[in-house]
Amino acid sequence: MARTLDEYRHKLIDKILLAESSRDVLRFSDTALRSLNEHKVHSYIIVRFIDKTLMNLEEVSALRIGEKQHDNIKSAVDHFLHVRKKYQNSAVS
C-alpha cells in the first residue's frame, strides 16, 4: 500500500498505462477514487488528487508513447474530468 497520495497516484498512472483495455482504465480509476472515499478523504483533497493525476497524465502523453498507452491516457483523462465535476460540486456544498 502506498504511504502517500503521490505514491498512490504514481501507481495508478502505471496501472493506467499498462491497462489492457479502456474498461480496465475505468476500473482502476474508480477503484482508486472509491478507496479514497472509504478512507474518508475530503472531497477537496480528492479534487486535488484528480487534478494532479490529470497533470501527470498530460505530461506522460506529451512523450512519444505507443498508441495503446495514448488511448489509455485519453480514457483516463475523459473519465477523471467527468468524475472531477461530481467531487468539485460536493466540495463546495
C-alpha positions in Angstrom: 0.0 0.0 0.0 1.3 3.5 -0.9 2.2 5.7 2.1 1.4 9.0 0.4 -1.1 10.2 -2.1 1.7 10.9 -4.5 2.9 7.3 -4.4 -0.7 6.1 -4.8 -1.2 8.4 -7.8 2.0 7.2 -9.5 1.0 3.6 -9.0 -2.4 4.4 -10.5 -0.8 6.1 -13.5 1.4 3.0 -14.0 -1.7 0.8 -14.0 -3.4 3.1 -16.4 -0.5 3.0 -18.8 -0.3 -0.8 -18.7 -4.0 -1.5 -18.8 -5.2 -3.9 -21.4 -8.5 -2.1 -22.2 -10.3 1.2 -21.5 -12.6 -0.9 -19.2 -9.5 -1.7 -17.1 -8.6 2.0 -17.1 -12.0 2.9 -15.7 -11.9 0.1 -13.2 -8.5 1.2 -11.9 -9.6 4.8 -11.7 -12.9 4.1 -10.0 -11.2 1.7 -7.5 -8.7 4.4 -6.6 -11.4 7.0 -6.0 -13.6 4.5 -4.1 -10.6 3.8 -1.8 -10.1 7.5 -1.1 -13.8 7.7 -0.2 -13.6 4.7 2.0 -10.7 6.2 3.8 -12.8 9.3 4.4 -10.6 11.6 2.3 -12.3 15.0 2.0 -13.7 15.9 -1.5 -11.4 18.8 -2.0 -8.4 16.6 -1.5 -9.9 14.1 -4.0 -10.3 17.0 -6.5 -6.6 17.9 -6.0 -5.7 14.2 -6.4 -7.6 14.2 -9.7 -6.1 17.5 -10.8 -2.6 16.2 -10.2 -3.4 12.9 -11.9 -4.6 14.8 -14.9 -1.5 16.9 -14.9 0.7 13.8 -14.7 -1.2 12.0 -17.5 -0.8 15.1 -19.7 3.0 15.1 -19.0 3.2 11.4 -19.9 1.0 11.9 -23.0 3.5 14.6 -24.3 6.1 11.9 -24.5 6.4 9.6 -27.5 4.3 6.6 -26.4 2.5 3.8 -28.0 -1.0 4.0 -29.4 -2.4 1.8 -26.7 -0.9 4.0 -23.9 -2.2 7.0 -25.7 -5.7 5.5 -25.8 -5.5 4.6 -22.1 -4.5 8.1 -21.2 -7.4 9.6 -23.2 -9.8 7.2 -21.5 -8.5 8.1 -18.1 -8.5 11.9 -18.7 -12.0 11.8 -20.0 -13.2 9.8 -17.1 -11.4 11.9 -14.5 -12.7 15.2 -16.0 -16.3 13.7 -15.7 -15.8 12.5 -12.1 -14.0 15.7 -11.0 -17.2 17.7 -11.5 -19.0 15.5 -9.1 -16.3 15.8 -6.4 -15.9 19.5 -7.0 -19.7 20.1 -6.5 -19.7 18.1 -3.3 -16.6 20.0 -2.0 -18.4 23.3 -2.5 -21.6 22.1 -0.7 
